[in-house]
């Protein structure tokens, strides 16, 4: 039979944490959790909107809001998850058939998983700032569409930025604006 008494008599080589120190650590964790949840609640319910653009805290709060998507200005009460851009591809075929692909209507650029969709979303957002990148992307999409629709003779590629109104403007009935950022047409004839 195994004798456990020698095992129990050995000393733990690390200092023990007293119950008082554990209580202090617990209180610190609870305090930080409370502060974190309060910041989230203030952001969700737009409690900091009045003074967010005044003072030294403007940049840290703006950075924090960009991480938790509070920059959409709807916060928790968004009618849908905001998208910042829209890509529309129109393919004209020989027989007069017109096929439209639109990212707002569910077109996912032939992606099968959420990770690819998230990466593509980041790709679209970064693409809005670089015209060379936009042109390269449009040419790649046109090539893909020509491989799918081999009888196509024209492909229109349009990228639009989506501008959401503030919560106050939305309540007053302000529409969501779509502003064209890039447009090109490829004609094979």
C-alpha positions as CSV (number, residue, x, y, z in Angstrom):
1,X,0.0,0.0,0.0
2,X,1.2,3.5,-0.8
3,X,2.1,5.6,2.1
4,X,0.9,9.2,1.8
5,X,2.3,10.5,5.0
6,X,5.7,11.2,3.5
7,X,4.1,13.0,0.6
8,X,2.0,15.2,2.9
9,X,4.9,16.1,5.1
10,X,6.8,17.7,2.2
11,X,6.7,21.5,2.1
12,X,5.3,23.4,-0.9
13,X,8.3,25.3,-2.3
14,X,6.3,28.4,-3.2
15,X,4.9,30.9,-0.7
16,X,1.3,30.4,0.2
17,X,-1.3,33.1,-0.5
18,X,-3.1,34.0,2.6
19,X,-6.8,34.3,2.8
20,X,-6.5,38.1,3.2
21,X,-4.5,38.4,0.0
22,X,-7.0,36.2,-1.9
23,X,-9.8,38.5,-0.7
24,X,-7.9,41.6,-2.0
25,X,-7.4,39.9,-5.4
26,X,-11.1,38.9,-5.5
27,X,-12.2,42.5,-4.8
28,X,-9.8,43.8,-7.4
29,X,-11.2,41.4,-10.0
30,X,-14.7,42.3,-9.1
31,X,-14.0,46.0,-9.2
32,X,-12.3,45.7,-12.6
33,X,-15.2,43.6,-13.9
34,X,-17.7,46.2,-12.6
35,X,-15.8,49.1,-14.3
36,X,-15.6,47.1,-17.6
37,X,-19.4,46.4,-17.5
38,X,-20.2,50.0,-16.7
39,X,-18.1,51.2,-19.7
40,X,-19.9,48.7,-21.9
41,X,-23.3,49.9,-20.6
42,X,-22.4,53.6,-21.1
43,X,-21.4,52.8,-24.6
44,X,-24.4,50.7,-25.4
45,X,-26.9,53.3,-24.1
46,X,-24.9,56.2,-25.5
47,X,-24.3,57.6,-22.0
48,X,-20.9,59.1,-23.0
49,X,-22.0,60.6,-26.4
50,X,-22.3,64.2,-24.9
51,X,-18.7,64.4,-23.7
52,X,-16.9,61.9,-25.8
53,X,-15.3,64.5,-28.1
54,X,-14.1,66.8,-25.3
55,X,-10.9,66.3,-23.3
56,X,-7.9,64.0,-23.2
57,X,-10.0,60.9,-23.2
58,X,-11.4,61.4,-26.7
59,X,-8.8,59.2,-28.5
60,X,-8.8,56.3,-25.9
61,X,-12.6,56.2,-25.9
62,X,-12.8,56.4,-29.6
63,X,-10.4,53.5,-29.9
64,X,-12.4,51.4,-27.4
65,X,-15.6,52.2,-29.2
66,X,-14.0,51.1,-32.5
67,X,-13.2,47.7,-30.9
68,X,-16.8,47.1,-29.7
69,X,-18.5,48.5,-32.8
70,X,-20.1,51.4,-31.0
71,X,-18.9,53.6,-33.9
72,X,-22.0,52.4,-35.8
73,X,-23.8,55.0,-33.7
74,X,-26.8,52.7,-33.1
75,X,-25.1,50.7,-30.3
76,X,-27.2,47.9,-28.9
77,X,-30.3,49.1,-30.6
78,X,-29.1,48.6,-34.2
79,X,-31.9,47.6,-36.7
80,X,-29.4,45.2,-38.2
81,X,-25.6,44.6,-38.0
82,X,-24.2,47.6,-39.9
83,X,-22.1,47.0,-42.9
84,X,-19.7,49.7,-44.1
85,X,-19.6,48.8,-47.7
86,X,-21.5,47.1,-50.5
87,X,-20.2,45.4,-53.6
88,X,-22.4,44.9,-56.6
89,X,-21.4,42.9,-59.6
90,X,-23.6,42.8,-62.7
91,X,-22.9,40.2,-65.4
92,X,-24.4,40.7,-68.9
93,X,-24.5,37.5,-71.0
94,X,-24.9,36.9,-74.7
95,X,-28.6,35.8,-74.5
96,X,-29.6,39.1,-72.9
97,X,-29.5,37.6,-69.4
98,X,-28.5,39.9,-66.6
99,X,-27.2,38.4,-63.4
100,X,-26.7,40.6,-60.3
101,X,-24.5,39.7,-57.3
102,X,-24.8,42.0,-54.3
103,X,-23.2,41.6,-50.8
104,X,-26.2,43.2,-49.2
105,X,-28.5,40.6,-50.7
106,X,-26.6,37.7,-49.3
107,X,-23.8,37.2,-51.9
108,X,-20.8,35.9,-50.0
109,X,-18.2,35.8,-52.9
110,X,-18.3,32.0,-52.8
111,X,-17.1,31.7,-49.2
112,X,-18.1,28.8,-47.1
113,X,-17.2,29.8,-43.6
114,X,-17.4,32.7,-41.2
115,X,-13.6,33.2,-41.0
116,X,-13.4,33.9,-44.7
117,X,-16.4,36.2,-44.5
118,X,-14.7,38.2,-41.7
119,X,-11.5,38.4,-43.6
120,X,-13.3,39.6,-46.7
121,X,-15.1,42.2,-44.7
122,X,-11.8,43.6,-43.5
123,X,-10.5,43.4,-47.1
124,X,-13.5,45.5,-48.4
125,X,-13.0,48.1,-45.7
126,X,-9.3,48.5,-46.4
127,X,-9.9,48.4,-50.1
128,X,-12.1,51.6,-49.9
129,X,-9.0,53.7,-49.3
130,X,-6.7,52.5,-52.2
131,X,-7.7,53.0,-55.8
132,X,-5.0,50.6,-57.1
133,X,-6.2,48.0,-54.7
134,X,-9.8,48.6,-55.9
135,X,-8.8,48.1,-59.5
136,X,-6.9,44.9,-58.8
137,X,-9.8,43.5,-56.9
138,X,-12.3,44.5,-59.6
139,X,-10.1,42.7,-62.2
140,X,-9.9,39.6,-60.1
141,X,-13.7,39.5,-59.6
142,X,-14.2,40.1,-63.4
143,X,-11.9,37.1,-64.1
144,X,-13.8,34.9,-61.7
145,X,-17.1,35.9,-63.2
146,X,-15.8,35.2,-66.7
147,X,-14.8,31.7,-65.5
148,X,-18.3,31.2,-64.1
149,X,-20.3,32.9,-66.9
150,X,-18.4,32.0,-70.0
151,X,-20.9,33.7,-72.3
152,X,-20.6,37.0,-70.6
153,X,-19.7,40.1,-72.6
154,X,-19.9,42.8,-70.0
155,X,-19.2,43.0,-66.2
156,X,-20.0,46.0,-64.0
157,X,-18.3,46.2,-60.7
158,X,-19.5,48.8,-58.2
159,X,-18.5,49.5,-54.6
160,X,-20.5,51.7,-52.4
161,X,-19.8,53.1,-48.9
162,X,-22.7,53.0,-46.5
163,X,-23.3,55.9,-44.2
164,X,-25.5,55.4,-41.2
165,X,-27.3,58.4,-39.6
166,X,-26.8,59.1,-35.9
167,X,-29.4,57.6,-33.5
168,X,-31.2,61.0,-33.2
169,X,-31.4,61.4,-37.0
170,X,-32.6,57.8,-37.4
171,X,-35.4,58.4,-35.0
172,X,-36.4,61.5,-37.1
173,X,-36.5,59.3,-40.2
174,X,-33.2,60.0,-41.8
175,X,-32.4,57.3,-44.4
176,X,-29.2,55.2,-44.7
177,X,-27.1,56.7,-47.5
178,X,-25.2,54.7,-50.1
179,X,-22.3,56.6,-51.6
180,X,-20.5,55.2,-54.7
181,X,-16.8,54.8,-54.0
182,X,-15.6,52.9,-57.0
183,X,-17.2,51.9,-60.3
184,X,-15.7,50.2,-63.4
185,X,-17.0,48.3,-66.4
186,X,-15.3,45.5,-68.3
187,X,-16.5,45.0,-71.9
188,X,-15.3,42.1,-74.0
189,X,-16.7,43.2,-77.4
